[in-house]
Amino acid sequence: MSAPQVNSTQPMHFMPGPGFRSRSKEVLDNPFLRQSFRGAMDFLMQKRAAQFPDPANLEALRSQGEAIRKYSLSRLPDLLEQLEANLTRNGIQVHWAENPEQAQDIIAGLMEKAQAPLMVKGKSMVSEEVELNHALIARGMDALESDMGEYIVQLAGERPSHIIMPAIHKTKEEIARLFAEKVPGVDYTDSVDELIQIGRRVLREKFRETKVGLSGVNFAVAETGTLCLVENEGNGRMCTTVPDMHIAITGIEKVVEKLEHVPPLLALLTRSATGQAVTTYFNWISSPRKAHELDGPKEVHLVLVDNGRTQAYAREDFRSTLQCIRCGACMNHCPVYTRIGGLAYGTTYPGPIGKIISPHMLGLEGTGELVTASSLCGACGEVCPVRIPIPELLIDLRARSQSGGPDPFTPQLKGEGSNRKPFMALAFSLWSLLYRSPGLYRLFAWSATRFRALAPRNQGAWTRTRTPLIPAKKSLHELVRERRNQ
């Protein structure tokens, strides 16, 4: 079976934030998509609930996970140095990337060194974040996704719509048509088993041919120099053992100090993500192939990516954002994500976690609409396995996107105040003036009640889903005064 025709020639850069409303409306106007997302999210919520039947045990495990992540972040600079030293001692080469462009250059340089025009990738959200696939194509190279969900969205030329289940927005009929259209020699079939086997046959050929494999990292253990990789399909193990060169890529926040810190986080990750007690594969990678070993890569490289993470780390009010273990539970329980899915957000990380982490990567200019796309119901904070206060962070980001201004005590978040509109600023200035002046307030109240018929029927966003606000016939002060005089 020959290689598929991957639709990856058009770069899929982060979509502009202002398009969020129109993209959301497209999904809301599609009842089939809405029903599919609702069913999928209900299923995932039920599976998670079944894994945590004892609320007391769940809260104890959450407390342990939160403590581990907070402790790791409190020592992040030291742990990163320790991780680099131990990885280097083990024979793993460490590279640092401050931004996506540096990560792209490092990985492309490693592929050139290996004389490898093609890379086979395991699942990695950080590689999506730095837009690695399209950067390689621009350099005359290519990358083939080996995670089945990622493979499907790559064939479709789309972004993943969920960080755990990338193709959750696709039906089996859509996937069947996609395979018949894009994979040479494949006839239409909507049998899930047959579709999985088709994907496996294509990918197995590439595993044998390629010299470079890439994977993500779920946890990096500083004291031993060990990279931990969680997966269900076995493609991650293939990417990290079959090619001569294994490149791992992850964010700098994924480091933990000790091996004993991994099991509690693993228990929270798998149960919160897919409702599994444990995943099928848990890979421990500590070195390249040794002289007496018969398999494994000859070289192992780790690319540690910053891309706005140190900005979040530098501000204690945003540091908890980096506690995330990428389980996706906040998405599964979010009433907004459940209705519009992940593609509407236009960023690598959708849903509640995406709303609080994307501003650090992209700035508030392009993500200002995202931080307001929340009902603040608190479901995301309640289910987060490491207790990230997502609603509180969203409120803070909303305020900073509207006000901002230099702060002499903390680093400024890129784009603070960028969503402040002159009309809104004027309205709140007038409101402040009225409430600071008793005389003006009484005059305004008298005028509003007497001329209530002139109140506009179109009141912007408020009247899109609500009735217009019409002043009462009498103000509260007048009503109280009348009652007192009776």
C-alpha positions as CSV (number, residue, x, y, z in Angstrom):
1,M,0.0,0.0,0.0
2,S,1.5,3.3,-1.0
3,A,1.6,6.4,1.1
4,P,-1.5,8.5,1.6
5,Q,-1.9,11.9,0.0
6,V,-1.6,14.1,3.0
7,N,-3.3,17.5,2.7
8,S,-0.6,19.5,4.5
9,T,0.6,21.9,1.8
10,Q,-1.4,24.8,3.2
11,P,-0.1,26.1,6.6
12,M,-2.7,26.1,9.3
13,H,-1.5,29.0,11.4
14,F,-3.4,30.0,14.5
15,M,-6.7,31.4,13.3
16,P,-7.4,35.1,14.3
17,G,-9.4,35.5,17.5
18,P,-12.0,37.8,16.0
19,G,-13.2,34.8,13.9
20,F,-14.2,32.9,17.0
21,R,-17.8,34.0,16.9
22,S,-18.4,33.1,13.2
23,R,-16.7,29.7,13.7
24,S,-18.8,29.0,16.7
25,K,-22.0,30.0,14.9
26,E,-21.1,27.5,12.1
27,V,-21.1,24.7,14.7
28,L,-24.2,25.9,16.5
29,D,-26.1,26.0,13.2
30,N,-25.1,22.3,12.6
31,P,-27.4,20.1,14.7
32,F,-25.6,17.0,13.8
33,L,-22.2,18.3,15.1
34,R,-23.9,19.6,18.3
35,Q,-25.5,16.2,18.9
36,S,-22.2,14.4,18.2
37,F,-20.2,16.6,20.7
38,R,-22.9,16.4,23.3
39,G,-22.9,12.6,23.1
40,A,-19.1,12.3,23.1
41,M,-18.7,14.6,26.1
42,D,-21.5,12.8,28.1
43,F,-19.7,9.5,27.4
44,L,-16.4,10.8,28.6
45,M,-17.9,12.4,31.7
46,Q,-19.6,9.1,32.7
47,K,-16.3,7.2,32.2
48,R,-14.4,9.6,34.4
49,A,-17.1,9.5,37.1
50,A,-16.9,5.7,37.1
51,Q,-13.2,5.8,37.8
52,F,-13.7,8.0,40.9
53,P,-16.5,6.3,42.8
54,D,-15.3,7.6,46.2
55,P,-15.3,11.4,46.4
56,A,-13.0,11.4,49.4
57,N,-10.4,9.3,47.6
58,L,-10.7,11.6,44.6
59,E,-10.1,14.7,46.6
60,A,-7.2,13.2,48.4
61,L,-5.6,12.2,45.1
62,R,-6.3,15.7,43.7
63,S,-4.6,17.3,46.7
64,Q,-1.6,15.1,46.1
65,G,-1.4,15.9,42.4
66,E,-1.8,19.6,43.1
67,A,1.0,19.5,45.7
68,I,3.3,17.7,43.3
69,R,2.8,20.1,40.5
70,K,3.1,23.2,42.8
71,Y,6.3,21.8,44.3
72,S,7.7,21.0,40.9
73,L,7.0,24.5,39.6
74,S,8.4,26.1,42.8
75,R,11.7,24.5,41.9
76,L,11.4,24.7,38.1
77,P,14.7,26.4,37.2
78,D,16.7,24.0,39.4
79,L,14.8,21.0,38.2
80,L,15.4,21.9,34.6
81,E,19.1,22.1,35.2
82,Q,19.1,18.8,37.1
83,L,17.1,17.2,34.3
84,E,19.5,18.5,31.6
85,A,22.6,17.2,33.6
86,N,21.1,13.7,34.1
87,L,19.8,13.4,30.6
88,T,23.2,14.4,29.2
89,R,24.9,11.9,31.5
90,N,22.5,9.2,30.2
91,G,23.4,10.0,26.6
92,I,20.4,12.1,25.7
93,Q,21.1,15.4,24.0
94,V,19.1,18.4,25.3
95,H,18.1,21.4,23.2
96,W,16.4,24.6,24.4
97,A,13.9,26.5,22.2
98,E,12.6,29.9,23.4
99,N,10.0,30.1,20.6
100,P,8.4,28.0,17.9
101,E,10.9,29.1,15.2
102,Q,13.8,27.9,17.3
103,A,12.1,24.5,17.9
104,Q,11.5,24.2,14.2
105,D,15.1,25.0,13.3
106,I,16.4,22.5,15.9
107,I,14.3,19.6,14.7
108,A,14.8,20.4,11.0
109,G,18.6,20.5,11.7
110,L,18.5,17.1,13.3
111,M,16.6,15.7,10.3
112,E,19.2,17.1,8.0
113,K,21.9,15.6,10.0
114,A,20.2,12.2,9.8
115,Q,19.5,12.7,6.1
116,A,15.9,12.0,6.7
117,P,13.3,13.7,4.4
118,L,10.5,12.1,6.4
119,M,9.6,12.0,10.1
120,V,7.0,9.7,11.7
121,K,5.4,11.3,14.7
122,G,3.7,10.1,17.8
123,K,1.1,12.2,19.4
124,S,2.5,15.6,20.6
125,M,0.5,18.7,21.3
126,V,3.7,20.8,21.6
127,S,4.6,19.9,18.0
128,E,1.2,21.1,17.0
129,E,1.8,24.2,19.1
130,V,5.0,25.1,17.2
131,E,3.4,24.1,13.9
132,L,6.2,21.7,13.2
133,N,4.6,19.8,10.3
134,H,4.2,22.9,8.1
135,A,7.7,24.2,9.0
136,L,9.2,21.0,7.8
137,I,7.2,21.1,4.6
138,A,8.5,24.6,3.9
139,R,12.0,23.2,4.2
140,G,11.3,20.4,1.7
141,M,10.7,17.7,4.4
142,D,7.6,16.0,5.7
143,A,6.1,14.5,8.8
144,L,3.5,11.7,9.0
145,E,1.3,11.4,12.1
146,S,1.0,7.9,13.5
147,D,-1.6,8.5,16.2
148,M,-4.8,7.4,14.5
149,G,-6.8,10.5,15.4
150,E,-3.9,12.8,14.4
151,Y,-3.5,10.8,11.2
152,I,-7.1,11.4,10.3
153,V,-7.1,15.1,10.9
154,Q,-3.8,15.4,9.0
155,L,-5.4,13.6,6.0
156,A,-8.3,16.1,6.3
157,G,-6.0,19.1,6.5
158,E,-7.4,20.1,9.8
159,R,-6.3,20.8,13.4
160,P,-7.1,18.5,16.3
161,S,-10.4,19.4,17.9
162,H,-9.4,17.8,21.3
163,I,-6.1,17.4,23.0
164,I,-6.8,13.7,23.8
165,M,-9.1,12.7,20.9
166,P,-8.1,14.8,17.9
167,A,-10.7,13.5,15.5
168,I,-13.6,13.4,17.9
169,H,-15.6,15.7,15.5
170,K,-15.4,13.1,12.7
171,T,-18.0,10.4,12.0
172,K,-16.9,7.0,10.8
173,E,-18.6,7.7,7.5
174,E,-16.5,10.9,7.1
175,I,-13.4,9.0,7.9
176,A,-14.3,6.2,5.4
177,R,-14.7,8.8,2.6
178,L,-11.5,10.4,3.6
179,F,-9.5,7.2,3.5
180,A,-11.1,6.2,0.1
181,E,-10.2,9.6,-1.3
182,K,-6.7,10.1,0.2
183,V,-5.1,6.6,0.6
184,P,-4.3,5.0,-2.7
185,G,-5.7,1.5,-3.3
186,V,-8.4,1.8,-0.5
187,D,-12.1,1.3,-1.2
188,Y,-14.8,2.8,0.8
189,T,-15.6,1.0,4.1
190,D,-17.2,2.3,7.2
191,S,-16.1,-0.7,9.3
192,V,-14.1,0.8,12.2
193,D,-11.9,-2.3,12.5
194,E,-11.1,-2.2,8.8
195,L,-10.3,1.5,8.9
196,I,-7.9,1.0,11.8
197,Q,-6.2,-1.8,10.0
198,I,-5.8,0.4,6.9
199,G,-4.1,3.1,8.9
200,R,-1.8,0.6,10.6
201,R,-0.7,-0.9,7.3
202,V,0.2,2.5,5.9
203,L,2.1,3.5,9.1
204,R,4.0,0.3,9.5
205,E,5.6,0.8,6.1
206,K,6.7,4.2,7.2
207,F,8.1,3.0,10.5
208,R,10.4,0.6,8.6
209,E,11.5,3.3,6.2
210,T,12.1,6.4,8.3
211,K,15.2,7.3,10.2
212,V,13.6,9.8,12.6
213,G,10.7,9.4,15.0
214,L,9.2,12.1,17.2
215,S,7.2,11.9,20.4
216,G,5.8,14.1,23.1
217,V,6.6,13.8,26.8
218,N,4.1,13.5,29.6
219,F,6.5,13.8,32.5
220,A,10.3,14.3,32.6
221,V,11.9,13.1,35.8
222,A,14.8,15.3,36.9
223,E,16.6,12.9,39.4
224,T,17.0,10.1,36.9
225,G,16.9,11.8,33.5
226,T,13.9,9.8,32.4
227,L,11.2,10.7,29.8
228,C,7.8,9.3,30.4
229,L,5.3,8.8,27.6
230,V,1.7,7.6,28.0
231,E,-0.2,6.1,25.1
232,N,-2.8,3.5,24.1
233,E,-2.0,2.6,20.5
234,G,1.7,1.5,20.6
235,N,2.6,4.1,17.9
236,G,4.5,6.1,20.5
237,R,6.7,3.1,21.3
238,M,7.3,2.5,17.6
239,C,8.3,6.1,17.1
240,T,10.7,6.0,20.0
241,T,12.4,2.6,19.3
242,V,12.3,1.7,15.6
243,P,14.0,4.8,13.9
244,D,17.7,5.4,14.5
245,M,16.9,8.9,15.9
246,H,14.3,9.7,18.5
247,I,13.4,13.3,19.0
248,A,11.2,14.1,22.0
249,I,9.6,17.6,22.4
250,T,7.8,19.0,25.4
251,G,7.1,22.2,27.3
252,I,9.5,23.2,30.1
253,E,6.8,22.8,32.7
254,K,6.5,19.0,32.4
255,V,9.4,18.3,34.7
256,V,9.0,16.6,38.1
257,E,11.7,15.9,40.7
258,K,11.4,12.2,41.5
259,L,10.1,9.0,40.1
260,E,7.7,8.7,43.0
261,H,5.9,11.8,41.8
262,V,4.9,10.1,38.6
263,P,2.3,7.5,39.8
264,P,-0.1,9.9,41.4
265,L,-0.1,12.1,38.3
266,L,-0.4,9.1,36.1
267,A,-3.5,7.9,38.0
268,L,-5.1,11.4,37.7
269,L,-4.1,11.7,34.0
270,T,-5.5,8.5,32.6
271,R,-8.7,8.5,34.7
272,S,-9.5,12.1,34.0
273,A,-8.7,11.9,30.3
274,T,-10.2,8.7,29.0
275,G,-11.7,7.1,32.0
276,Q,-9.1,4.4,32.1
277,A,-7.4,3.0,35.3
278,V,-4.2,3.0,33.3
279,T,-3.2,3.3,29.6
280,T,-2.1,0.4,27.5
281,Y,1.5,1.6,27.3
282,F,3.7,3.6,29.7
283,N,7.1,4.2,28.2
284,W,10.2,5.0,30.3
285,I,13.0,6.5,28.1
286,S,16.4,7.0,29.8
287,S,19.0,6.6,27.1
288,P,19.7,5.7,23.5
289,R,20.6,2.1,22.5
290,K,23.5,0.7,24.6
291,A,26.2,-1.4,23.1
292,H,24.7,-4.7,24.3
293,E,21.2,-3.9,23.2
294,L,19.6,-5.2,20.0
295,D,17.0,-2.4,19.4
296,G,16.3,1.2,20.2
297,P,17.4,4.5,18.7
298,K,21.1,5.3,18.3
299,E,20.4,8.9,19.2
300,V,17.8,10.5,21.6
301,H,17.2,14.2,21.6
302,L,14.9,16.3,23.9
303,V,13.7,19.7,22.8
304,L,12.5,21.8,25.7
305,V,10.1,24.6,24.5
306,D,9.3,27.8,26.3
307,N,6.9,29.7,24.0
308,G,5.4,32.0,26.7
309,R,5.7,29.6,29.6
310,T,8.3,31.6,31.5
311,Q,6.0,34.6,31.2
312,A,3.3,32.6,33.0
313,Y,5.9,31.4,35.5
314,A,7.2,34.8,36.3
315,R,3.8,36.0,37.5
316,E,2.6,34.1,40.6
317,D,-1.0,35.0,39.8
318,F,-0.7,33.0,36.5
319,R,1.8,30.3,37.5
320,S,-0.9,27.8,38.3
321,T,-1.6,27.7,34.6
322,L,1.5,25.5,34.2
323,Q,0.2,22.9,36.6
324,C,-1.8,21.4,33.7
325,I,-1.2,17.7,32.9
326,R,-3.1,17.9,29.6
327,C,-5.9,15.5,30.5
328,G,-8.7,17.4,28.8
329,A,-11.2,16.9,31.6
330,C,-12.0,20.7,31.7
331,M,-13.0,20.5,28.0
332,N,-15.2,17.4,28.5
333,H,-17.2,19.2,31.3
334,C,-17.3,22.7,29.7
335,P,-20.8,23.7,28.5
336,V,-19.2,26.0,25.9
337,Y,-16.7,23.5,24.5
338,T,-19.5,20.8,24.5
339,R,-21.5,22.9,22.1
340,I,-18.9,24.3,19.7
341,G,-16.0,21.8,19.8
342,G,-12.4,22.6,19.6
343,L,-11.9,23.9,16.0
344,A,-13.9,27.0,16.7
345,Y,-11.2,28.3,19.1
346,G,-8.6,28.4,16.4
347,T,-5.7,27.6,18.8
348,T,-3.8,24.5,19.6
349,Y,-5.3,24.2,23.0
350,P,-9.0,24.7,23.0
351,G,-11.5,24.7,25.8
352,P,-10.9,26.2,29.3
353,I,-7.2,25.3,29.5
354,G,-6.7,26.8,26.1
355,K,-8.3,30.1,27.2
356,I,-5.8,30.5,30.0
357,I,-2.7,29.2,28.4
358,S,-3.1,30.6,24.8
359,P,-2.8,34.3,25.9
360,H,0.7,33.6,27.2
361,M,1.7,32.0,23.9
362,L,-0.1,34.4,21.5
363,G,-0.8,37.5,23.6
364,L,-4.2,38.9,24.5
365,E,-4.6,40.7,21.1
366,G,-5.5,37.4,19.4
367,T,-7.2,35.6,22.3
368,G,-9.3,38.3,23.9
369,E,-12.5,36.8,22.6
370,L,-11.5,33.4,24.0
371,V,-11.2,34.5,27.6
372,T,-14.8,35.8,27.5
373,A,-16.1,32.5,25.9
374,S,-17.1,31.1,29.3
375,S,-20.2,31.0,31.5
376,L,-17.9,30.9,34.6
377,C,-20.0,28.0,35.9
378,G,-16.9,26.6,37.5
379,A,-17.2,23.1,36.2
380,C,-13.6,23.2,34.8
381,G,-12.2,24.1,38.1
382,E,-14.2,21.4,39.9
383,V,-12.9,18.6,37.7
384,C,-9.3,19.7,37.2
385,P,-7.3,16.9,38.7
386,V,-4.5,19.3,39.8
387,R,-6.9,22.0,40.9
388,I,-6.0,24.8,38.5
389,P,-8.3,27.8,39.4
390,I,-9.4,28.2,35.8
391,P,-12.5,30.5,36.5
392,E,-10.4,32.9,38.6
393,L,-7.7,33.0,36.0
394,L,-10.3,33.7,33.3
395,I,-11.7,36.6,35.3
396,D,-8.1,38.0,35.7
397,L,-7.4,37.7,32.0
398,R,-10.7,39.4,31.1
399,A,-9.8,42.3,33.3
400,R,-6.3,42.6,31.9
401,S,-7.5,42.4,28.3
402,Q,-9.8,45.4,28.9
403,S,-7.6,47.5,31.2
404,G,-4.0,46.5,31.3
405,G,-1.4,49.2,31.8
406,P,2.1,49.1,33.1
407,D,2.6,47.4,36.4
408,P,6.0,48.2,38.1
409,F,5.8,45.0,40.3
410,T,5.1,42.3,37.7
411,P,6.0,41.6,34.1
412,Q,3.3,42.8,31.7
413,L,1.3,40.2,29.8
414,K,1.6,40.7,26.1
415,G,-1.5,42.5,24.8
416,E,-2.8,43.8,28.1
417,G,-5.5,46.4,27.3
418,S,-5.7,45.4,23.6
419,N,-9.4,44.6,23.8
420,R,-10.3,47.9,25.5
421,K,-12.8,49.7,23.2
422,P,-13.0,53.5,23.3
423,F,-16.8,53.4,23.5
424,M,-16.8,51.0,26.5
425,A,-14.0,53.0,28.2
426,L,-16.1,56.2,27.8
427,A,-19.2,54.4,29.1
428,F,-17.5,53.2,32.2
429,S,-15.9,56.6,32.8
430,L,-19.3,58.2,32.7
431,W,-20.7,55.5,35.0
432,S,-17.9,56.2,37.4
433,L,-18.5,59.9,37.3
434,L,-22.3,59.4,38.0
435,Y,-21.7,57.2,41.0
436,R,-19.2,59.5,42.5
437,S,-21.5,62.6,42.3
438,P,-24.8,62.4,44.2
439,G,-26.2,65.3,42.3
440,L,-25.4,63.9,38.9
441,Y,-26.8,60.5,40.0
442,R,-30.1,61.9,41.1
443,L,-30.4,63.9,37.8
444,F,-29.6,60.8,35.7
445,A,-32.1,58.7,37.7
446,W,-34.9,61.4,37.2
447,S,-34.1,61.7,33.5
448,A,-34.0,57.9,32.9
449,T,-37.4,57.3,34.5
450,R,-39.1,60.2,32.8
451,F,-37.7,59.5,29.4
452,R,-37.8,55.7,29.6
453,A,-39.7,55.5,26.3
454,L,-36.5,56.7,24.5
455,A,-34.5,53.7,25.7
456,P,-33.0,52.0,22.6
457,R,-34.4,48.6,21.7
458,N,-31.1,47.4,20.2
459,Q,-28.6,47.3,23.0
460,G,-25.7,45.4,21.4
461,A,-24.7,42.0,22.7
462,W,-27.3,42.2,25.5
463,T,-30.3,42.1,23.2
464,R,-28.9,39.3,21.0
465,T,-30.4,36.9,23.5
466,R,-32.2,39.1,26.0
467,T,-35.0,41.6,26.1
468,P,-34.0,45.3,26.2
469,L,-33.3,47.0,29.5
470,I,-36.0,49.7,30.1
471,P,-35.8,52.0,33.2
472,A,-38.6,51.7,35.7
473,K,-41.3,54.3,35.9
474,K,-39.9,55.5,39.3
475,S,-36.5,55.2,40.9
476,L,-36.0,53.2,44.1
477,H,-35.4,56.4,46.0
478,E,-38.7,57.8,44.8
479,L,-40.6,54.6,45.8
480,V,-39.1,54.6,49.2
481,R,-39.8,58.3,49.7
482,E,-43.5,57.7,48.7
483,R,-43.9,54.8,51.1
484,R,-42.4,56.8,53.9
485,N,-44.8,59.7,53.3
486,Q,-47.9,57.4,53.3
